[in-house]
Amino acid sequence: MKKRYSQHGSHAGSIPGLVQVSKNVYVYSGFTIRKSSRNIFNRSNAYLINKRDDNGGIDNYYGRDFALAEAMRTIEGLRRGKNYDD
């Protein structure tokens, strides 16, 4: 059974704080999570994490995770000040 969302901008399922803006774009804690196209060899989805700077001029890229839950954990780590440069 497929889970469908009734409207754009509604909460994504039962995940608090996650808002689905369009079919492939989510917003979580001020960060944008974009679902990228599937890789021909891997067949799995990847989620790209971006955030605009305070001035709104530069779109900062924060990484790529292979599950929406992983992307949300990465954002939580960024908000706590954890460094992901390693």
C-alpha positions as a LaTeX table, in Angstrom:
\begin{tabular}{lrrr}
\hline
Residue & $x$ (\AA) & $y$ (\AA) & $z$ (\AA) \\
\hline
Met1 & 0.00 & 0.00 & 0.00 \\
Lys2 & 1.39 & 3.40 & $-0.97$ \\
Lys3 & 1.23 & 6.25 & 1.49 \\
Arg4 & $-0.02$ & 9.44 & $-0.13$ \\
Tyr5 & 0.08 & 13.00 & 1.09 \\
Ser6 & $-3.06$ & 15.00 & 0.55 \\
Gln7 & $-1.58$ & 18.47 & 0.12 \\
His8 & 1.72 & 20.18 & $-0.49$ \\
Gly9 & 3.02 & 21.77 & 2.66 \\
Ser10 & 1.44 & 19.15 & 4.91 \\
His11 & 3.34 & 17.30 & 7.56 \\
Ala12 & 5.13 & 14.29 & 6.14 \\
Gly13 & 3.48 & 11.32 & 7.76 \\
Ser14 & 3.85 & 11.34 & 11.52 \\
Ile15 & 7.35 & 12.86 & 11.67 \\
Pro16 & 7.15 & 16.05 & 13.77 \\
Gly17 & 8.89 & 19.06 & 12.25 \\
Leu18 & 9.21 & 17.55 & 8.76 \\
Val19 & 7.16 & 19.36 & 6.13 \\
Gln20 & 6.76 & 18.08 & 2.58 \\
Val21 & 6.85 & 21.07 & 0.21 \\
Ser22 & 6.61 & 19.15 & $-3.06$ \\
Lys23 & 7.00 & 15.61 & $-4.33$ \\
Asn24 & 10.78 & 15.64 & $-3.87$ \\
Val25 & 11.42 & 18.47 & $-1.40$ \\
Tyr26 & 11.14 & 18.51 & 2.39 \\
Val27 & 11.89 & 21.20 & 4.98 \\
Tyr28 & 13.20 & 20.24 & 8.42 \\
Ser29 & 14.44 & 22.73 & 11.04 \\
Gly30 & 15.25 & 25.38 & 8.43 \\
Phe31 & 17.16 & 22.95 & 6.18 \\
Thr32 & 15.99 & 21.80 & 2.77 \\
Ile33 & 16.13 & 18.07 & 2.02 \\
Arg34 & 15.88 & 17.23 & $-1.68$ \\
Lys35 & 15.30 & 13.75 & $-2.97$ \\
Ser36 & 17.75 & 13.20 & $-5.82$ \\
Ser37 & 17.15 & 10.99 & $-8.79$ \\
Arg38 & 17.98 & 7.34 & $-8.45$ \\
Asn39 & 21.38 & 6.11 & $-9.41$ \\
Ile40 & 21.28 & 3.63 & $-12.30$ \\
Phe41 & 23.66 & 1.25 & $-10.53$ \\
Asn42 & 22.45 & 1.62 & $-6.95$ \\
Arg43 & 18.65 & 1.89 & $-7.34$ \\
Ser44 & 18.35 & 3.65 & $-3.99$ \\
Asn45 & 17.27 & 7.17 & $-3.28$ \\
Ala46 & 19.60 & 9.78 & $-1.91$ \\
Tyr47 & 18.66 & 12.90 & $-0.01$ \\
Leu48 & 20.67 & 16.11 & $-0.39$ \\
Ile49 & 20.82 & 18.59 & 2.51 \\
Asn50 & 21.00 & 22.34 & 1.78 \\
Lys51 & 20.45 & 25.54 & 3.71 \\
Arg52 & 20.45 & 29.19 & 2.66 \\
Asp53 & 22.79 & 31.49 & 4.57 \\
Asp54 & 21.38 & 34.24 & 6.78 \\
Asn55 & 21.54 & 36.78 & 3.95 \\
Gly56 & 19.66 & 34.42 & 1.61 \\
Gly57 & 22.29 & 34.69 & $-1.12$ \\
Ile58 & 24.24 & 31.44 & $-0.90$ \\
Asp59 & 22.83 & 27.92 & $-0.83$ \\
Asn60 & 25.13 & 25.85 & 1.43 \\
Tyr61 & 25.40 & 22.11 & 0.73 \\
Tyr62 & 25.71 & 19.92 & 3.84 \\
Gly63 & 25.88 & 16.41 & 2.45 \\
Arg64 & 24.08 & 13.42 & 1.01 \\
Asp65 & 22.38 & 10.65 & 2.94 \\
Phe66 & 20.68 & 7.55 & 1.62 \\
Ala67 & 17.60 & 7.69 & 3.83 \\
Leu68 & 15.35 & 10.50 & 4.93 \\
Ala69 & 15.88 & 9.51 & 8.58 \\
Glu70 & 19.67 & 9.73 & 8.12 \\
Ala71 & 19.30 & 13.22 & 6.64 \\
Met72 & 17.25 & 14.28 & 9.64 \\
Arg73 & 19.90 & 12.87 & 12.04 \\
Thr74 & 22.58 & 14.79 & 10.13 \\
Ile75 & 20.60 & 18.00 & 10.53 \\
Glu76 & 20.14 & 17.36 & 14.26 \\
Gly77 & 23.92 & 16.88 & 14.55 \\
Leu78 & 24.55 & 20.12 & 12.67 \\
Arg79 & 22.17 & 21.98 & 14.96 \\
Arg80 & 24.04 & 20.63 & 18.01 \\
Gly81 & 27.32 & 21.85 & 16.53 \\
Lys82 & 28.76 & 18.48 & 15.53 \\
Asn83 & 31.40 & 18.72 & 12.80 \\
Tyr84 & 30.85 & 16.57 & 9.68 \\
Asp85 & 34.06 & 17.49 & 7.84 \\
Asp86 & 35.75 & 14.16 & 8.63 \\
\hline
\end{tabular}
